[in-house]
Amino acid sequence: MDQDDTRPTLRSHRTGFRPVALDALNLALVDVNGAIKPYLNVYLYVKRDWSDGAVGLVGTVAGLVGILFQAPLGAAIDAVRDKRLVLLAALIALALATAVIAGAPHFWPVLIASTVLAVAGAILSPAVAALTLGLVPRRQLTRRLGRNAALERTGNVVIALLIGGIGWLLPDRAVFLLVPALCIVAAAALFAIPRRAIDARRARGEAEGDTGTGPAGLRTLLDNRPLIVFAVCVGLFHFANAPLLTLVAQEVGRDRPDWSSVIVSVCIVGAQMVMVPMAILVGRRADCWGHKPLLLAAFVALPLRALLYTLWRDPIWLIAVQLLDGVGAGLLSASKSLVLADVMRGTGRYNLAQGLVGTLQGAGAALSFVVAGSLVQHAGFQAAYLVCGGVALLALALLWLALPETATERDGPEPAQARNV
């Protein structure tokens, strides 16, 4: 990983900010959707003998609450000057929720705790991105956000392996007690970052040196065409992407039940490992190549993956195809914060925009499971893969035709023309 983005600037010397603290924070963040929720579902269904309906109800309620809270949470992050307090609140909520699940794995406690997990999980990545905006000068932002994404994915792989090892060697509930320990590590890294190092105006998306009266009005979001186009593209991407691994696991589990859990575990870890170099690529090349070529590569990988799933059912083939998820999702997740930082620059509404995009992303993913399940029931797995691929092609076409290049000079003027195309 390139070290240029970790060289201390004059301001970091003055404020006492050490980039290694931000590195440690990204490594210790727990992936709620990718690590905790899948294990929780298996734990409730297999170890606690919950019914499919009860597990599904908990997941649905928590998911809907998480979606509904995305935009309000974004606005709240914009309003709080010390972003560390937002992250600390999320980490405390995460630790308490998993402790409740470990101590009282019954319906109502788990339902409430899962809802808290969904809300806390919606805060973590956007708040870290906002913190980074406040810590790092514009000229270093691309490399730093790419480094954040690479470290977060590396941490996800390590945490997933820890969860697997603890779940194998120790009592089932021990996995949930790992989360509070990781939250303590993350909180220690967080408060190793001095408050004086964080530029509160820049952290909510105001321009460099802006001394204006405050953030722009809420209508800024609706009038921002690149933001709306990008949000719709992300929603369509996740509509097509979210059910694919579940569909593969269901199909393999039906035909070869001994392979199903292995396939899912290897696919998740394998995709996360591919996301690491994708994040590094974004950090090193987004400024010189632009954002759009990287986004197009991400959106090309998704329909290709959906199509390749239809060709062969061999488990090794399915694992290899799933690695394309690391390409598509890895490039998109690493680019998203950069795109939003540029299209919202000077508005003071960066985190609200994160919430808007997160709302459409979550809604697309939630709706896709309903549609994909219905398609499998009435037309089979092939039809579900092809419909997901068709939606992915629609997202690719919209991105290509309607989204302008959003990358701007890091030290240049506020890109008002880019926001109002």
Helices and strands as residue ranges (DSSP letters): G 4-6, H 10-15, H 19-28, I 32-36, H 37-42, I 43-47, H 52-68, H 70-79, H 83-103, H 107-135, H 138-169, H 174-190, G 195-197, H 200-203, H 219-222, H 225-241, H 244-255, H 260-289, H 291-309, H 315-343, H 350-379, H 381-402, H 416-419
